[in-house]
């Protein structure tokens, strides 16, 4: 038995670490439970599907993970995507999409492409998360008042005043005001609990919010909506059918496959990086994590559950609770499995308004003011990329929002690569110094030629390149041509040729010019 546990934990010192992992697993379990339920309800899926994803994310992905302290499960960042897929293709269609997306993730891991999923502009990622947060808030405010949300994000946002009115002004035979009361109390509890000292916060705020909702709702016997679960976990499984396989001929299904694979992988890689920064243990293996996520999502698709990612909320709770090995993530999945197998009636006491309040709080946290400040400190164009992504995610869909933000980021890169300035200073002896600054690439070649051709002929021209951050071959050829022209006109052009060669891509080139010092 000890050999098995040692393999699970990935640590040769299991005897000294398992108590900490055990405690951490309980904390993560308490954090994951309400989120698994809430994310499923927000996605328009049966609540049990969120729990199944949490179980697979803990037991299976926890065993295989390349990041031992990361915890996987259903993610708030995929709510908008999943809700749209379920509306169009039902749960069986979602299962097929997940199977293919999971296989694509595993293939990317085997091809060692894990690191490439991190190559997305931070402004795009932050804008995507903020857009998702706005959509979550827009839909879950309705659920907090026992009002069924619309399938369109903008419609949900625009109809919030109408829904809030139902909660503030009770109508005959309506119970929206009671749901609003439970939702408000739950939101207040999770907000205030997070302001308490760290020792108190070892008990998750989301659990306290749910407990407050359950106690009040059961005490008063409120006629509001509660979590509905099937008789057993096996009855919640939805296996693929021939009808769902026929969806392979629909081009939009393949778009969803690619979207789920990319977005889920990007969220996971961000979470992996964050977890690495939180702890001093072994660093994550990104490709191994990609394979594990692919296996997890494939299994979720086979049994009709929700998609999963590495989730920073659960992972940070795991690290802060003192987890040492992957055993904590695995055990949290075991606790979820035990709860739904033996005590499902306890979950049916939870008001959906309490779960919605947790997601409203989560959605608001995704619109991070501190992230906007950091982007502003980097540059105003980063905030523009963020804003474009956010608006497009809310106004269209997640994929188009990410594409729009990425295009703006690419345009910014092209501008940076073409941004070249030159300052001319004429000395007392008639010689001229030109100070180049920026990137001298083929994109900025016209600017470079214009700057140099504007200088007087027949004199000594010294070009300083200290503030150039990049120099390519096209600009080198233009400079050599200009040197020849200066020689014919009786002038002298002085450049640090060796320094220029060092700025060229690859540095080892066939140019054999001698180094000529241009410094006085």
N, C-alpha and C positions, 0 to 999 in steps of 0.2 A: 504493500500500500504506500509506503514512504517513497518507493521508487516512482510510482505513478504521480504522486503529488509533486515530487521533485521535477518531473518532466513538465507537469502543468505549470509550475511556477517559473521554470527556466532558470532557477537559482540553485547552486549547490549548498546554500545556507538556509534551506527551507525551515529548519527547526527554529531558527532565530527570527524569521520574518513572518511566519504564518499568523501569529496573533495580530500583527498590524494589518495584514491583508484581510483577515477576517473582519476586523472592525471597519476597515475602509469599504469592504463589500456591502456591509449593512447600510452605511451612509449612502453609497451610490445607489443601492436598491431603493432607498427612501426618496432619493432625488428622481430616479428614473420612473418610478411607478406612476405618479401623476402626469409626468410628461408623456409617457407612452400612451396613456389613455387620452389625454388632451389633444395630442397631435393627430391621433387617429380620428377623433371626433371632428377636429378642425378640417381634416382632409376629406370628410364625407365618407369615411370607411368605418366598419364595425370596430368598436373599442378593442376587442380581443386581438385584432390584427396588429395593433401597436404593441401589445404585450408580447405577441409571438416574435415580432421583429426584435424587441428587447432581449428576449430569451436567446434567439440565434446570435444576436450581436454580442451577448455575453459569453455564452458557452462555446460556440463555434469560432467566431471571429476572435474572441479573447484568447483562445488556444493558438490560433494561427498568426495572430497579429505581429507586425513588424515593430510596432510601438507598444511595448508591454504594459504601459500605464494608461494607454488610451482606452476609452470605453465607447463602444459603438451601439447605435440604436436608431430609432426613428428621429428625424431631425426637423426642427421647425423651418429650416431653410428650404425644405422640399414640399411644404404644405401646399403652396399655390400650384405647383406643378402637378402634384398627385391629385388634388381636387379637380383640376381640369381633365386629367386623364380618366379619372373615374366617371366624370360626367359624360365623356365621349365614348368610353370603351368598357365601362363597368369594371368590377374587380378582376374578372378573368383576363380582360385586356391588359390591365395593369400587371398581372402576373407574367404574361408573355413578355411585355416590355422589360420587366425586371430581370427575367432570365437572360435575355439578350444583352442588356446593359451590364449585368454581372459578368457574363462571359467576356464582354469587351474590356471590362476593368481587369480581369485576370490576365487576359492576353497582353494588355498594356504593361502589367507588372512583369510578366515573363519576358517581354521585349525591353525591359528596364527603362520604361518611360515614366516611372513614378515621379521623378524630379520635374519633368516637363509640365505636370499639372500645377506646379507652383509658379509657372512662368506667366502669370496673369497679373496685370497691374493691380497693386493694392487698392487704388482708387476705385477700380471696377468692382473688386470684391466687396469693399465697404459699401459702395453704392448698391450692389446687388443685395447685400444683407439688409441695408436700410429699406430698400424697396419691398423686400419680403416682410420686414417688420411692419411697414405701413399696411400691407395687404392682410397680415395676420390680425392687426388691431382692427382694421376695417371689418373683418368678418366676425371676429370673436366678441366684439362689443354686442353684436346681435345675439350670439349664443349666451352671453351673460344675462340676457333678459328673456331667454327662452323664445327667441324669434329666429326662425330659420333664415340663414344668410342666403344672399343671391350667389349665383355662380360667377358673376363678373365683379372684379375688384373695385372698379370705379363706382359701380352701382352700389356696392356695399358702403363705400365711403360716403357717397352722396345721401344715402338713406339713413345714416346714423342719427340725425336730428329726429326723424320720424320714430325710430325705435326708442330713443331716449325718452321721447314724450310718452310712449306707452308705459315706461317704467316709472315716470314721475307722476303721471296722472292716471290712477287705476280706472279701468273700464269694467263694465258689468260682465261677470262671468269670465274675466281674464285674470291671469295670475302673474303677469309680467312683472308687476311691482315686487312680488315676493322673490322672484328670481333675481331681480335687480338688487334687492337687499342682500341676498346671499353672495352675489357677485361682488358687490361693493365691500362687504365685510372681508371676503377672501382676499380681495386686492389690497385692502388696508393692512391686513395681517402680514401678507408677504412683503409689503413695502416697509412696514415698521420693523418687522423681524430682521430684515437685512441691515438695519441701522444699529442693531445690538452688538455687544462685544463678540469677538471671534469665538470664545469658548461656548457661548450660548448658541451661536450659529452652527455648531456642529450638528444640531438637529436642523434639517433643511427647511427653509422658509416655505417652500411649496407644500411640504407635508403639513406644516402647521396651518397653512391656508385651507387645505382640504379638510383637516380635522375640525377646524372652526366651522366650515360649511356643513359638515356631516352632523356635528353636535347640535347646531341650531336648527337645521332642517328636520332632524329626527325628533328633537325635543318638542318643536311646535307642530310637527307632522305637516309640513308645508306641501301643498299640491303642485309641485314643480317637477321638471324633468330630472331623471336620475340615469346613471350609467346602466345600459342594458347589455347583458352578456348571455351567450348561449349556455346550455346546460353543461357542456364540457369543451375543452380546448380542441378536441378532435372534430367536433361538429362545426368549428369555426374555419377549418381548413378549406380552401377553394383550389382544387387542382385544375390544371389546364385542360381544355377540351378541344375537340376538332374545330369547333366554331372559333375559338380564340386563335388557333393556329392559322385559320383562314385570314386573319388580320395581317399576316405577313405581306399580303399583296397591297396593303394600304401604305403609300409613301409617308404619310404623316406618322405612322407608327415608328418607322425608322428614324424620323426626326426626333421623336420622343425618346427612343433608345439612346441616341447620341447625346441628347440633352441631359438625360438622367445620369449617364455615365460621366459626362464632363463635370456637371455641377456637383454631383456626389463626390467625385474624386477631388475636385478643387477644395470643397469644404473639408474633406478628410485630411488633405495635405496641410491646410491651414491649421487644423486642430493638432496634427502631428508636430508641426513646428512650434506651436504654442506650448505643447506638453514638454517638448525638449527644453524649452527655455525655463520651465517651472521646476525641473528636477535635475539632479546631478548624476543620475545613474546612466546606464548605457544609452547611447543615441539610437534613434529610430532607423529602421531599414525601410526606406520608402517603397521600394519595389515589392518587398515582402508584404507590406501593409496593403498595397494595391491588390495583390493576389488574394489576401484574406478578405478584403472588402468585396471583391468580385465573387468569391465563394459564398459569402454571406448574402449578397443580393440575389445570386442565383437560387439559393435555397429559399429565400423569402418569396421569390417569384413562383417557385414550384409549389409552395403551400398557400399562396394567396395572401401574403402579408404585405406590409409597407416597405418601401426602400429604406436603406440605412446609410449612415455615414459615421465617421468618427465625430463625436459630439463634444464640444469644448466644455459645456456646462457640466456634464457628467465626468468628463476627464479631469477637469480642474478640481471637482469635488473629491475625486479619487486620490489625486496627488496631495491635496491639502489635508485629507483624512489620514495620511501617512502610509499609503500603499507602497509596497516595495517590489512586487512582482505582478505578473499577469494573473495570478491566482485570485486577486480581488475582483477583476473584471469577470472572470469565469464564475465565481461564487455569486456575484450579483445576478447573473442569469439563472443560476440554480434557485435562488430565492424567488425570483419572478415566476419560474416554472412551478415551484411548490405552492405559491399563493394561488395561482389560477387553477391549479389542479385540485387543491384541497379546501380552499376558502374563497371561492368566487363570489359567494353571497355578500362578503364584506365589501367588495368593490361596487356592488349594486346599491350601496347606501350613499355613494358619492353623488352630489348634485352636479350636473353638467355645468352649471353656472360657476362653480368653484374652479373647475378645470379651465373654463374659458378665461377666468380672471388671471390664472397663472400664465396663460398664453398671451393675454393682453400685456401683462407685465414683461414677458419675454420679448414680445414684439417691440415694445417701447425701448427696451435695452438694446435691440439691434440697431436702432437709429441712434448711433453713438455720437454725442456731441464732442467727446474727446478725440474721436477719430477724425471728425471734421477739422478740429483745431490742428491736429498733427498734419493733415493734408494741406491746410492753409499755410502752415509753417514751411512746408516743402515748396509750395508754389501755387499760385491761383489757378493754374491750368489743371492741377490735380483735383481741386474742388469742382471745376467745370466737368471733368470726367465723372466724378462722383455724382454730380447733379443730373447729368445726362442719363447715366445708368439708372439712377433711382426713378426718375420720371418715366423712362421707357419701360422699366419693369412694372411699374404701377399702371401705366397707360396702355401697354400692349401685353407682353408676357415676359417671362424670365429670360428665355433664350434671346429674343430680340433686344431686350434691355442689355444683356451682357455683350451682344454683338455691337450694339450702338456705342456702348462705353469703350469697348476695345478699339473700335474704329477711331474714336476721338483720341485714345491713347496712342495709336499708331500715327495719326496726324501730328500729334505733339512730338513724337520721336522723329518724324521726318523734318519737322521744323527745327528741332534741336540739331539734327545732322546737317542742316543747311544754314544754320545760324553762324555767320562769320562777319567779323568787323575788323577794320584796319585803321589805325591812327598814325598819321604822318607828322613827323617833327623835323623841321629844317634846321641844321646846325649853322654856326657862324662861318664855317669854312665852305658852305654851299652843299655839303653832303646831306643826305636825307636818311632818316631812320623811319622804318615802318614797323609798327607793332601789331602783329596779327593775334586775334583772340577768337576762340570758338572752335568750330569743327570745319576742317578743310577737306570736304568730300566731293564726289562728283556732283552732288546736289548743290553745293555752294561754289562750284567751279566758276560760273559766270560772275559771281561776286568777287572772287579772288582775282580773276583776269581784269575786271574793271578797276579794282583797287590798285593793282600794280601798273596798269597802263596809264593811269592818271598821274603817275610820278614823272618828274622831269627827266629827260634823256641826257646822256653824256655826263652824268655825275656819278659820284660814289653812292650807291644805294645799299643800305644795310637792313636786312630783314630779321627781326627778332621773333622767335617762335615759342618763347617760354610759356605763353598763355594759350597755345594750341593744345586741345585735348585729343585731337585725332587728325591724321593726315594720310590721304590715300594716294595711290599711284597716279590717278588722273591729274591731281594737283601737282604732284612731283614733276610729271612731264611738262605741265604748263610752266612751272618755275624754271625748268631747264631751258625751255624755249625762250623764256624772257631773259635768262642769263646770256644766251647767244645773241639776242637782239641788243642787249646793253653793250656787249663786247664790240659789236659792229658799229655802234654809235659812239664809241670811244669812252664809254662809261665802265664802271666796275660794280658788279652785284656780289654782295657778300652775304652768305647764309651758313648756318651751322649744318652742313650736309650730314654729318654723322648723327646729329640729334634728330634730323628729319627721318633718317633711315630707321632710327629707333622707334619712331612714332608710326611707322608703316605696319600694316597687318603682317604678322609673322616675323618681323624684324630681320630675318635672314633673307636678303635679296641679292640680286646679281649686280646691283649698282656699286661701282667701285670708285666713286668720287672720294677724294681725300677730304678730311675734316678741315674746314676753314673757320677759324674763330671769328665771330662777328661782334664780340664784346670789346669795348675799348680797353 
